[in-house]
């Protein structure tokens, strides 16, 4: 499932348990390296950072201290960060990201500048 948020000229795509078609759509729209498509489809065991010409690709694992959706002690978030976009890929519901998405959405609708310049 892809959720799109926009604030001024910044686009944030939050992708939860992406399908192959959704990943292909993202790869084409944002001109992302096709090797990342495979990484976005399945969870990864280790964190990593890859630098590309127009974006950074990060895989980070966060401890799930109080998590009711899964039995895993860690939650993975893949980040693709470009000049005008942020793509987050995850395989589980992550409460802090859900809360941040609501704040981002509300602030973008009422055009508050609390989000900051990116």
Secondary structure, 3 states (H helix, E strand, C coil): CEEEEEECCEEEEEEECCCHHHHHHHHHHHCCCHHHHHHHHCCCCCCEEEECCCEEEEEEEEECCCCCCCCCCEEEEEEEEECCEEEEEECCCCHHHHHHHHHHHHHHHCCCCCCCCC
